[in-house]
Amino acid sequence: MHADLNNMLEASIELELQVAKLYLLFYHKIPQDSDFWWNLMLEEQNHAALLRSIKDVFVPRGSIPENMVAESLDSITRSCVALQRWHQYFSASPPSRDQAFNLALGMENSAAELHFQRFMDKTPDSKEEEVFQQLNAGDKDHAQRLLDYMDAHNIGIRPEICDPAEI
């Protein structure tokens, strides 16, 4: 179980870093929204750092909540591979504003990201859960923030642009 949990946490850290890397690319390629992308990128890096702390400090003590990480290592791995492909693609051919926002929305609604969001939104069952939630308090609900930003800036929701099934 300990090795499985370590693998899940490592994969989850990698996922957060891949999302941050893509948001950093969007920061550079879409200047009119650079502040928005920069903030999301920093928050994804914070998620990775939080997960790293959990892995390094709490896992050895056996005090990590069971429902903290996604159920499927395979889904996290598939998401990481898809993010790497999108990063390569958009590095060579910069995304349109619609593409960037719709891909980000698809990523934030992926199974792995939704699991993290659900954990952060639930009523904590332990002191550890409460600490994790407090550490992440300002860095959550990216999907809703994307929707709000898209609405405020007349960016249409067009899932056909970047199919979330790829994530």
C-alpha positions as a printed Julia matrix, in Angstrom:
167×3 Matrix{Float64}:
   0.0    0.0     0.0
   2.83   2.39    0.89
   4.46   1.93   -2.55
   1.1    2.34   -4.31
   0.42   5.56   -2.42
   3.89   6.88   -3.27
   3.31   6.08   -6.96
  -0.08   7.82   -6.91
   1.39  10.89   -5.23
   4.33  11.03   -7.64
   1.95  10.79  -10.6
  -0.3   13.44   -9.07
   2.67  15.76   -8.55
   3.69  15.21  -12.19
   0.14  15.99  -13.33
   0.1   19.29  -11.43
   3.5   20.22  -12.88
   2.37  19.35  -16.42
  -0.71  21.55  -16.04
   1.5   24.37  -14.68
   3.86  23.96  -17.65
   0.98  24.27  -20.11
  -0.42  27.33  -18.29
   3.05  28.9   -18.45
   3.05  28.32  -22.2
  -0.36  30.01  -22.43
   1.04  32.9   -20.35
   3.73  33.44  -22.99
   1.55  32.86  -26.06
  -1.64  34.75  -25.09
  -0.55  38.14  -23.73
  -4.05  39.6   -23.22
  -4.73  36.91  -20.58
  -1.21  36.6   -19.19
  -2.11  37.61  -15.6
  -4.84  34.96  -15.48
  -2.56  32.21  -16.82
   0.28  33.27  -14.51
  -1.93  32.97  -11.43
  -3.24  29.55  -12.46
   0.3   28.37  -13.2
   1.47  29.43   -9.73
  -1.48  27.68   -8.12
  -0.76  24.45   -9.98
   2.85  24.63   -8.79
   1.52  25.15   -5.26
  -0.64  22.04   -5.64
   2.46  20.08   -6.66
   4.4   21.44   -3.68
   1.56  20.54   -1.32
   1.44  17.01   -2.69
   5.24  16.73   -2.39
   5.0   17.79    1.27
   2.29  15.22    1.88
   4.43  12.52    0.27
   7.58  13.48    2.18
   6.1   14.26    5.59
   2.76  12.57    6.09
   3.04   9.32    4.13
   5.97   7.98    6.21
   3.86   8.57    9.34
   0.83   6.86    7.82
  -1.29   9.94    8.44
  -2.46  10.77    4.91
  -6.2   10.62    4.29
  -7.08   7.69    2.03
  -9.34   9.77   -0.23
  -6.73  12.46   -0.87
  -5.48  11.04   -4.18
  -7.37   9.88   -7.24
  -8.47   6.27   -7.47
  -6.7    5.49  -10.74
  -3.01   5.78  -11.47
  -3.86   4.98  -15.08
  -6.12   8.04  -15.45
  -3.43  10.31  -14.0
  -0.8    8.81  -16.32
  -3.07   9.24  -19.37
  -3.66  12.88  -18.42
   0.08  13.51  -18.1
   0.77  12.0   -21.52
  -2.02  14.06  -23.1
  -0.69  17.24  -21.47
   2.79  16.55  -22.8
   1.36  16.12  -26.31
  -0.67  19.34  -26.04
   2.43  21.21  -24.81
   4.48  19.96  -27.76
   1.71  20.8   -30.2
   1.13  24.32  -28.85
   4.86  25.0   -28.62
   5.1   24.5   -32.36
   1.72  26.0   -33.23
   0.53  28.56  -30.66
  -3.05  28.08  -29.45
  -5.87  30.45  -30.16
  -7.47  32.03  -27.14
 -10.48  29.71  -27.54
  -8.23  26.65  -27.76
  -6.29  27.57  -24.62
  -9.35  28.25  -22.49
 -11.3   25.24  -23.7
  -8.36  22.9   -23.2
  -7.81  24.3   -19.7
 -11.49  23.82  -18.93
 -11.31  20.22  -20.14
  -8.23  19.6   -18.0
  -9.78  21.11  -14.9
 -12.85  18.93  -15.43
 -10.78  15.76  -15.87
 -11.19  12.96  -13.34
  -7.9   13.59  -11.55
  -8.45  17.32  -11.11
 -12.08  16.87  -10.06
 -11.02  14.38   -7.41
  -8.61  16.93   -5.93
 -11.34  19.61   -6.01
 -13.88  17.33   -4.29
 -11.38  16.56   -1.54
 -10.72  20.26   -0.98
 -14.44  21.09   -0.86
 -15.54  18.36    1.56
 -15.92  18.75    5.31
 -12.62  17.57    6.8
 -12.74  14.27    8.71
  -9.42  14.77   10.46
  -6.92  17.42   11.53
  -4.67  16.41    8.6
  -7.47  17.0     6.09
  -8.21  20.37    7.65
  -4.52  21.38    7.4
  -4.34  20.29    3.73
  -7.49  22.26    2.93
  -6.24  25.37    4.72
  -2.92  25.23    2.87
  -4.77  25.11   -0.42
  -7.62  27.48    0.46
  -6.96  30.17   -2.15
  -5.87  27.84   -4.94
  -9.0   25.96   -5.83
 -11.96  25.73   -8.15
 -10.06  26.46  -11.32
 -12.89  25.18  -13.52
 -15.32  27.73  -12.1
 -12.76  30.51  -12.35
 -12.12  29.59  -15.98
 -15.85  29.67  -16.71
 -16.25  33.04  -14.99
 -13.27  34.5   -16.87
 -14.49  33.1   -20.17
 -17.93  34.56  -19.58
 -16.55  37.98  -18.62
 -14.31  38.07  -21.71
 -16.75  36.59  -24.24
 -14.78  33.4   -24.78
 -17.17  30.68  -25.87
 -17.31  27.22  -24.4
 -16.47  25.0   -27.34
 -15.51  21.5   -26.26
 -15.02  20.46  -29.86
 -11.93  22.72  -30.04
  -9.96  20.63  -27.56
 -11.79  17.42  -26.81
 -11.66  16.74  -23.05
 -11.57  13.02  -23.86
  -7.93  13.61  -24.8
  -7.17  14.52  -21.21
